[in-house]
Amino acid sequence: MSVQVLKARLGALVSNPPIFTIARILARLGIESNFVTRREIVRFINSGDPARLESIFRRICRDAPQCGIDPDRDLADKNVLEIGCGRNGGLAPFMMRQNAKQYTGVDPLVHRDVLHSDAVLRALEQGYFKTGETDGMALRECFAVHCQFLKSPNDRELDPLDIITSISCLEHIDDLESVIASISEKLTPGGCHFHLVNFSNHLDRDQPFRWMYELSPDAFKRSHGGIINLKRPSDVKGIFEKLGFETALIPLDMRPEAIPTDTLHPWWRAHYDIEELAVRTAVLHAVKTP
């Protein structure tokens, strides 16, 4: 890993609240602390982050009207799986607010017992679930009963799914083709994948492609480990098409000025045009055909 990348990661880490930093350090050391994780999640809820995730999901739906997904209409009574829900439970609280039938969050960092602990449920009841005429206690009970959290989709037999979604997660799955093929088997005919695909370093907003295009994919992975699979949004679209899905890819953020043309590795020039390399984020909508 380069010194610049290490400095950027450390900078991002120390800019967060202390409990967040402690949790990440312990995770890096392979140490699990339910106490620290619980404190982090309660802070996440009390800081209004569930509402922030709701806002992101709504904005994705709004910015990609071609997908035809209305979060106030199309989530009720649905069985939803979120890939990469994180240790904080991702979109689970929002899905309960939208009357989803069942929510499953999958993430190697998730702790089911912590998310279903009294402290976390109480924070949700008194915070995100307690707005306007919403009955916080009723939604707390829905969360406890209808939300499940798994470290792997293979940890438990899943009921048929209506929607599989993720926010900036697919780029972190190494064997993406196999994972998509496996979980798609549980998707009902007419069900859909709805993903925000993010191709960036997640560290530098002004230079989102920094370090990524300067090496070939193989060299990048050797240098930086498996932090990102380097699948372009168009590559992810191709994976779904090979599985027989009807797909739509809607670019949201194009950053041609951020492409390091002076240091762009020949491999990238040979495989993609500049317009495609400029896509930082895109919405992928893939419908399972009958």
Number of C-alpha atoms within 10 A of each C-alpha: 11 9 8 10 16 12 11 13 14 12 12 14 16 12 10 11 11 12 16 19 17 17 22 16 13 14 14 10 9 9 11 14 12 15 10 16 24 24 16 22 22 18 18 16 20 16 13 12 16 23 17 12 17 18 13 14 20 16 11 20 19 15 15 20 11 12 21 11 17 12 16 11 10 14 21 17 14 19 23 28 28 25 24 25 25 19 23 24 24 23 27 27 23 22 24 23 21 17 18 20 16 23 26 23 28 25 20 14 16 22 20 17 13 22 24 19 13 13 15 23 23 16 20 22 21 16 17 21 25 16 11 7 7 13 14 22 16 12 22 24 14 18 24 14 12 19 24 20 27 19 19 15 19 11 10 11 8 14 13 16 22 21 22 24 23 21 21 19 20 25 19 17 19 15 10 16 15 12 13 18 14 13 16 21 12 16 23 18 14 14 21 25 23 22 23 25 28 23 26 22 17 15 15 14 11 10 16 18 23 19 18 22 21 20 17 16 18 10 11 20 17 11 12 15 11 13 13 20 19 21 19 21 25 17 11 18 21 15 16 22 16 11 14 14 21 16 17 17 20 19 20 16 13 15 17 15 10 16 21 16 13 7 12 16 16 12 13 17 13 8 10 13 10 13 11 16 22 20 24 22 20 24 25 24 24 23 22 21 13 9
